[in-house]
């Protein structure tokens, strides 16, 4: 497994990343996807940081990138091809 998301959607400072995960249960391996949501910002020293806390103005962007992540997962259930990609939505 790669430590990079299989897909990433960004709108401004807000992004949703789709991850491929593997697990084993009762001797059977299976894979599943998860989605992480984060906002980037610069701290007082101008260093980039990430947070899962959103401001009110971030909510429409979060809804947009989460919708895109959901569409990607729903449309790719029948397809097998995990390409690392990033898409910026505005």
N, CA, C and O atoms as a DFTB+ gen file, in Angstrom:
360 C
 N C O
     1  1       0.830      -1.187       0.000
     2  2       0.000       0.000       0.000
     3  2       0.872       1.245       0.000
     4  3       1.909       1.303       0.660
     5  1       0.434       2.218      -0.741
     6  2       1.133       3.485      -0.819
     7  2       0.698       4.377       0.339
     8  3      -0.399       4.229       0.876
     9  1       1.571       5.300       0.713
    10  2       1.184       6.245       1.756
    11  2       0.662       7.535       1.135
    12  3       0.596       8.567       1.803
    13  1       0.290       7.478      -0.143
    14  2      -0.311       8.606      -0.833
    15  2      -1.782       8.285      -1.082
    16  3      -2.148       7.126      -1.278
    17  1      -2.625       9.323      -1.073
    18  2      -4.036       9.064      -1.381
    19  2      -4.198       8.620      -2.830
    20  3      -3.384       8.956      -3.690
    21  1      -5.262       7.859      -3.088
    22  2      -5.531       7.442      -4.456
    23  2      -6.228       8.554      -5.236
    24  3      -6.255       8.536      -6.466
    25  1      -6.795       9.526      -4.508
    26  2      -7.449      10.671      -5.134
    27  2      -7.502      11.797      -4.108
    28  3      -7.680      11.547      -2.916
    29  1      -7.348      13.028      -4.568
    30  2      -7.428      14.179      -3.670
    31  2      -8.164      15.304      -4.377
    32  3      -7.861      15.635      -5.523
    33  1      -9.133      15.887      -3.686
    34  2      -9.904      17.012      -4.201
    35  2      -9.647      18.204      -3.301
    36  3      -9.695      18.086      -2.077
    37  1      -9.371      19.370      -3.913
    38  2      -9.102      20.579      -3.144
    39  2      -9.966      21.719      -3.640
    40  3     -10.201      21.872      -4.839
    41  1     -10.434      22.516      -2.694
    42  2     -11.144      23.757      -2.993
    43  2     -10.588      24.798      -2.031
    44  3     -10.935      24.816      -0.850
    45  1      -9.734      25.652      -2.540
    46  2      -9.055      26.591      -1.657
    47  2      -8.165      25.834      -0.701
    48  3      -7.378      24.985      -1.119
    49  1      -8.283      26.135       0.580
    50  2      -7.442      25.508       1.603
    51  2      -8.023      24.194       2.125
    52  3      -7.398      23.531       2.953
    53  1      -9.202      23.812       1.653
    54  2      -9.883      22.604       2.144
    55  2      -9.682      21.467       1.150
    56  3      -9.831      21.653      -0.057
    57  1      -9.343      20.284       1.668
    58  2      -9.153      19.140       0.775
    59  2      -9.718      17.868       1.391
    60  3      -9.765      17.701       2.610
    61  1     -10.146      16.978       0.500
    62  2     -10.610      15.644       0.884
    63  2      -9.730      14.643       0.144
    64  3      -9.586      14.719      -1.076
    65  1      -9.148      13.714       0.876
    66  2      -8.283      12.694       0.298
    67  2      -8.921      11.329       0.460
    68  3      -9.447      10.998       1.522
    69  1      -8.870      10.532      -0.609
    70  2      -9.406       9.174      -0.595
    71  2      -8.230       8.219      -0.438
    72  3      -7.251       8.290      -1.182
    73  1      -8.340       7.331       0.533
    74  2      -7.267       6.383       0.850
    75  2      -7.719       4.956       0.628
    76  3      -8.877       4.618       0.874
    77  1      -6.806       4.119       0.164
    78  2      -7.047       2.681       0.025
    79  2      -6.404       2.000       1.234
    80  3      -5.237       2.242       1.539
    81  1      -7.154       1.164       1.908
    82  2      -6.682       0.491       3.115
    83  2      -6.853      -1.017       2.966
    84  3      -7.701      -1.483       2.205
    85  1      -6.057      -1.758       3.686
    86  2      -6.179      -3.218       3.721
    87  2      -6.320      -3.678       5.160
    88  3      -5.782      -3.065       6.083
    89  1      -7.050      -4.765       5.335
    90  2      -7.219      -5.353       6.654
    91  2      -7.374      -6.862       6.475
    92  3      -7.587      -7.353       5.367
    93  1      -7.266      -7.568       7.563
    94  2      -7.437      -9.015       7.530
    95  2      -8.371      -9.410       8.659
    96  3      -8.218      -8.973       9.800
    97  1      -9.345     -10.247       8.315
    98  2     -10.303     -10.725       9.312
    99  2     -10.601     -12.185       9.008
   100  3     -10.925     -12.543       7.876
   101  1     -10.489     -13.011      10.019
   102  2     -10.738     -14.449       9.881
   103  2      -9.892     -15.056       8.765
   104  3     -10.348     -15.937       8.037
   105  1      -8.656     -14.575       8.642
   106  2      -7.732     -15.107       7.649
   107  2      -7.962     -14.619       6.238
   108  3      -7.261     -15.044       5.320
   109  1      -8.925     -13.738       6.041
   110  2      -9.210     -13.211       4.705
   111  2      -8.795     -11.744       4.644
   112  3      -9.126     -10.955       5.530
   113  1      -8.073     -11.393       3.596
   114  2      -7.677     -10.009       3.388
   115  2      -8.756      -9.290       2.593
   116  3      -9.353      -9.857       1.678
   117  1      -8.994      -8.052       2.951
   118  2      -9.936      -7.236       2.194
   119  2      -9.449      -5.795       2.193
   120  3      -8.664      -5.381       3.046
   121  1      -9.929      -5.054       1.224
   122  2      -9.558      -3.648       1.136
   123  2     -10.810      -2.793       1.275
   124  3     -11.924      -3.233       0.992
   125  1     -10.597      -1.569       1.714
   126  2     -11.679      -0.614       1.869
   127  2     -11.101       0.789       1.725
   128  3      -9.894       0.993       1.852
   129  1     -11.963       1.732       1.463
   130  2     -11.529       3.103       1.274
   131  2     -12.008       3.973       2.437
   132  3     -13.059       3.725       3.028
   133  1     -11.215       4.991       2.746
   134  2     -11.597       5.994       3.730
   135  2     -11.346       7.369       3.123
   136  3     -10.611       7.509       2.146
   137  1     -11.967       8.374       3.716
   138  2     -11.814       9.753       3.256
   139  2     -11.385      10.606       4.438
   140  3     -11.988      10.545       5.510
   141  1     -10.344      11.402       4.239
   142  2      -9.925      12.353       5.263
   143  2     -10.190      13.764       4.756
   144  3     -10.094      14.037       3.559
   145  1     -10.523      14.650       5.678
   146  2     -10.841      16.042       5.366
   147  2      -9.906      16.927       6.165
   148  3      -9.734      16.718       7.366
   149  1      -9.295      17.917       5.518
   150  2      -8.413      18.821       6.241
   151  2      -8.407      20.210       5.623
   152  3      -8.800      20.409       4.473
   153  1      -7.948      21.164       6.426
   154  2      -7.775      22.544       5.982
   155  2      -6.334      22.933       6.252
   156  3      -5.801      22.651       7.325
   157  1      -5.707      23.575       5.290
   158  2      -4.332      24.060       5.441
   159  2      -4.364      25.534       5.818
   160  3      -5.262      26.273       5.414
   161  1      -3.378      25.947       6.591
   162  2      -3.259      27.352       6.972
   163  2      -1.812      27.643       7.339
   164  3      -1.031      26.730       7.605
   165  1      -1.466      28.910       7.350
   166  2      -0.132      29.314       7.783
   167  2      -0.209      29.772       9.235
   168  3      -1.102      30.529       9.616
   169  1       0.747      29.297      10.043
   170  2       0.783      29.708      11.441
   171  2       1.471      31.066      11.581
   172  3       1.828      31.691      10.583
   173  1       1.655      31.516      12.816
   174  2       2.218      32.849      13.063
   175  2       3.643      32.997      12.539
   176  3       4.109      34.115      12.321
   177  1       4.341      31.873      12.334
   178  2       5.702      31.892      11.784
   179  2       5.719      31.637      10.279
   180  3       6.777      31.398       9.697
   181  1       4.555      31.687       9.657
   182  2       4.385      31.467       8.216
   183  2       4.726      30.044       7.770
   184  3       5.110      29.827       6.621
   185  1       4.588      29.084       8.672
   186  2       4.764      27.672       8.334
   187  2       3.399      27.058       8.047
   188  3       2.422      27.340       8.740
   189  1       3.345      26.209       7.011
   190  2       2.085      25.564       6.675
   191  2       1.741      24.490       7.705
   192  3       2.588      23.692       8.106
   193  1       0.482      24.493       8.117
   194  2      -0.044      23.517       9.074
   195  2      -1.344      22.945       8.510
   196  3      -1.941      23.528       7.606
   197  1      -1.776      21.811       9.042
   198  2      -3.042      21.176       8.664
   199  2      -3.901      21.020       9.907
   200  3      -3.395      20.815      11.011
   201  1      -5.200      21.121       9.709
   202  2      -6.137      20.926      10.810
   203  2      -7.409      20.278      10.280
   204  3      -7.724      20.360       9.092
   205  1      -8.122      19.639      11.180
   206  2      -9.431      19.092      10.817
   207  2     -10.550      20.039      11.254
   208  3     -11.726      19.762      11.016
   209  1     -10.187      21.156      11.892
   210  2     -11.167      22.156      12.297
   211  2     -11.482      23.076      11.127
   212  3     -10.585      23.525      10.414
   213  1     -12.754      23.345      10.941
   214  2     -13.184      24.190       9.840
   215  2     -13.855      25.450      10.352
   216  3     -14.487      25.449      11.408
   217  1     -13.710      26.513       9.598
   218  2     -14.423      27.758       9.878
   219  2     -15.742      27.713       9.115
   220  3     -15.930      26.874       8.234
   221  1     -16.648      28.614       9.454
   222  2     -17.951      28.641       8.787
   223  2     -17.775      28.800       7.282
   224  3     -18.472      28.142       6.509
   225  1     -16.862      29.654       6.856
   226  2     -16.643      29.880       5.421
   227  2     -16.064      28.652       4.722
   228  3     -16.137      28.550       3.497
   229  1     -15.491      27.722       5.482
   230  2     -14.926      26.507       4.890
   231  2     -15.981      25.452       4.591
   232  3     -15.731      24.540       3.804
   233  1     -17.145      25.557       5.198
   234  2     -18.155      24.504       5.075
   235  2     -18.628      24.258       3.649
   236  3     -18.744      23.095       3.262
   237  1     -18.911      25.286       2.838
   238  2     -19.298      24.990       1.447
   239  2     -18.188      24.281       0.674
   240  3     -18.469      23.401      -0.139
   241  1     -16.932      24.655       0.917
   242  2     -15.812      23.994       0.249
   243  2     -15.696      22.550       0.717
   244  3     -15.412      21.659      -0.084
   245  1     -15.912      22.315       1.998
   246  2     -15.861      20.950       2.532
   247  2     -16.960      20.099       1.907
   248  3     -16.725      18.948       1.539
   249  1     -18.147      20.657       1.788
   250  2     -19.253      19.917       1.173
   251  2     -18.918      19.565      -0.272
   252  3     -19.217      18.463      -0.731
   253  1     -18.304      20.491      -0.980
   254  2     -17.956      20.263      -2.380
   255  2     -16.916      19.155      -2.530
   256  3     -17.101      18.239      -3.331
   257  1     -15.827      19.227      -1.769
   258  2     -14.773      18.209      -1.923
   259  2     -15.238      16.852      -1.411
   260  3     -14.833      15.822      -1.951
   261  1     -16.075      16.828      -0.385
   262  2     -16.624      15.551       0.099
   263  2     -17.573      14.945      -0.939
   264  3     -17.585      13.730      -1.133
   265  1     -18.361      15.783      -1.600
   266  2     -19.248      15.295      -2.663
   267  2     -18.429      14.689      -3.792
   268  3     -18.774      13.630      -4.315
   269  1     -17.346      15.359      -4.168
   270  2     -16.479      14.837      -5.232
   271  2     -15.855      13.505      -4.820
   272  3     -15.769      12.585      -5.633
   273  1     -15.424      13.397      -3.572
   274  2     -14.842      12.141      -3.082
   275  2     -15.891      11.038      -3.113
   276  3     -15.597       9.909      -3.506
   277  1     -17.108      11.362      -2.700
   278  2     -18.181      10.365      -2.727
   279  2     -18.465       9.914      -4.165
   280  3     -18.614       8.720      -4.426
   281  1     -18.538      10.871      -5.092
   282  2     -18.778      10.521      -6.491
   283  2     -17.678       9.607      -7.014
   284  3     -17.962       8.630      -7.707
   285  1     -16.434       9.913      -6.690
   286  2     -15.314       9.080      -7.120
   287  2     -15.480       7.656      -6.593
   288  3     -15.321       6.693      -7.343
   289  1     -15.796       7.523      -5.313
   290  2     -15.948       6.189      -4.713
   291  2     -17.149       5.456      -5.286
   292  3     -17.064       4.261      -5.571
   293  1     -18.248       6.142      -5.456
   294  2     -19.452       5.503      -5.981
   295  2     -19.260       5.062      -7.426
   296  3     -19.741       3.998      -7.818
   297  1     -18.566       5.865      -8.216
   298  2     -18.365       5.548      -9.633
   299  2     -17.264       4.520      -9.845
   300  3     -17.241       3.861     -10.885
   301  1     -16.361       4.366      -8.902
   302  2     -15.237       3.445      -9.109
   303  2     -15.432       2.100      -8.427
   304  3     -14.527       1.265      -8.459
   305  1     -16.578       1.867      -7.816
   306  2     -16.819       0.584      -7.140
   307  2     -16.701      -0.586      -8.090
   308  3     -16.241      -1.660      -7.703
   309  1     -17.117      -0.388      -9.344
   310  2     -17.095      -1.475     -10.311
   311  2     -15.791      -1.518     -11.096
   312  3     -15.579      -2.432     -11.893
   313  1     -14.918      -0.543     -10.882
   314  2     -13.669      -0.466     -11.624
   315  2     -12.499      -0.670     -10.692
   316  3     -12.572      -0.334      -9.510
   317  1     -11.423      -1.220     -11.216
   318  2     -10.221      -1.429     -10.425
   319  2      -9.076      -0.684     -11.101
   320  3      -8.593      -1.104     -12.153
   321  1      -8.645       0.411     -10.505
   322  2      -7.545       1.195     -11.062
   323  2      -7.241       2.337     -10.124
   324  3      -7.811       3.420     -10.255
   325  1      -6.365       2.113      -9.199
   326  2      -6.060       3.124      -8.197
   327  2      -4.874       3.960      -8.660
   328  3      -3.717       3.591      -8.457
   329  1      -5.180       5.079      -9.281
   330  2      -4.144       5.973      -9.759
   331  2      -4.063       7.147      -8.802
   332  3      -5.089       7.718      -8.433
   333  1      -2.878       7.505      -8.404
   334  2      -2.694       8.667      -7.545
   335  2      -3.003       9.891      -8.391
   336  3      -2.389      10.101      -9.437
   337  1      -3.957      10.700      -7.938
   338  2      -4.374      11.859      -8.711
   339  2      -4.843      12.964      -7.790
   340  3      -5.199      12.715      -6.638
   341  1      -4.843      14.172      -8.293
   342  2      -5.342      15.308      -7.529
   343  2      -6.169      16.167      -8.458
   344  3      -5.795      16.390      -9.609
   345  1      -7.288      16.645      -7.960
   346  2      -8.151      17.506      -8.754
   347  2      -8.513      18.716      -7.907
   348  3      -8.907      18.576      -6.749
   349  1      -8.378      19.899      -8.483
   350  2      -8.725      21.124      -7.789
   351  2     -10.096      21.553      -8.302
   352  3     -10.311      21.664      -9.509
   353  1     -11.017      21.791      -7.373
   354  2     -12.356      22.231      -7.731
   355  2     -12.569      23.634      -7.208
   356  3     -12.079      23.981      -6.133
   357  1     -13.285      24.435      -7.951
   358  2     -13.510      25.820      -7.520
   359  2     -14.967      26.165      -7.521
   360  3     -15.335      27.291      -7.186
